[in-house]
Amino acid sequence: MQKPRVLFYHAHFFQASETFIYQQAVNPLIEPVLAGKHFSSPSGLSVEGFPQVRFKRTWWDGLVGNLLLLAGTDRYYQPASARALAALMAAQRPDVIHAQFGFNAVRLLPVVQRLGLPLVVSFHGMDASKMLRSRAYRHGLRQVFAYASRIVVCQPAMADVLPIASPQKQKVRWIPYGIDLDRFAPEPRPRREGVRILHVGRLVDKKGVADLIRAFSQLAPNAYAELHVVGTGPEEERCRQCAQQLRVSERVIFHGWKTPSEVKTLMQQADIFALNCRTASNGDQEGLPVGILEAMAMALPVVSTRHAGVPRQVEEGVTGLLVNEQDTDALAKALAQLVADAGWREALGKAGRARAQSFFSLNQMHQNLAATYREAMDEGTQPEG
């Protein structure tokens, strides 16, 4: 059976915080093509070897597009650019188009309609949360859903908030992210004094890192622990100041951005993985945090919140502990419980590894996506009237 040729569309391939897109593009069951305006290769996520379509919209596209947005219409490419991009894409002879993020599907819809090809659209987080506040975006999504062959969500609750009409629900597919279980495979952890708590993720509002530091500061002084923070972002200075004000700066280590290999090493050295997810003040939410999946694969117990797709990842009391969003005291209590009980940490970590193997493997994601592409190709384009 011939592999489907899938053209991925996104503004920027690849970004260090979007490893899930790279993992979808390296699917051995498809022939991938990348189409976008920016291409870069952060460590471990190289664009080399992928056929590429490079295209930037014109100043006229931007001017007209901004005026149309004021009128409630999201049209990123104007007709001339849509024709030009369609010609470049057609030259790659794709079988199906996969738009990463809902806003990219809105932008690309006129181009895909010109090509007459099946469209798959994936949602990852902000495109199914804070962006829905925009009337123009919601209107654009309704048009996308009328045309699209498949709508892929990384966690099922997304389908409940997106403006998907009842007849279109049959297009929805829940395909969770997958982890390379061979790459993220734990080694025996040597016994040592102290406990290392690890956070991996951007330092932004929805990650709640400042409150994680506050929770960490509540641990009993005689329960020696360190908090290791991996990531950068606009809240970094606030987090550093928080650690200083709470007098825990010597035990809160900021590592900055790290490569996937370096993250794996830090996970191997850690005892607990903590991600204090919450809905940001601007409405932004998580989708399915990849860091939690990697931690589970590395047999780390997880402490997180009942937010977005996290309860789908973490089986409460079995692979980790969950607390309500914004409940710093409960977060501190959960951390303290695991800091004090090495046996429990080990049991939760082993169960997390087993859960990752059962539900969140890279192979499963690749197979599910390949099946979705074939469904879209078999049905062809059947836009609603």
Secondary structure, DSSP 8 states (H G I E B T S, - for coil): ----EEEEE-SEE--TT-HHHHHHHT-TTSEEEEEESEE---TT---TTS-EEE----HHHHHHHHHHHHTT----S-HHHHHHHHHHHHTT--SEEEEESHHHHHHHHHHHHHHT--EEEEE-SGGGTGGGG-HHHHHHHHHHHHH-SEEEESSTTHHHHS---GGGGGGEEE----B-TTTS--------SSEEEEEES--SGGG-HHHHHHHHHTS-TTS-EEEEEE---TTHHHHHHHHHHTT-TTTEEEEES--HHHHHHHHHH-SEEE------TTS---SS-HHHHHHHHTT--EEEES-TTHHHHS-BTTTEEEE-TT-HHHHHHHHHHHHT-HHHHHHHHHHHHHHHHHH-BHHHHHHHHHHHHHHHHHH------
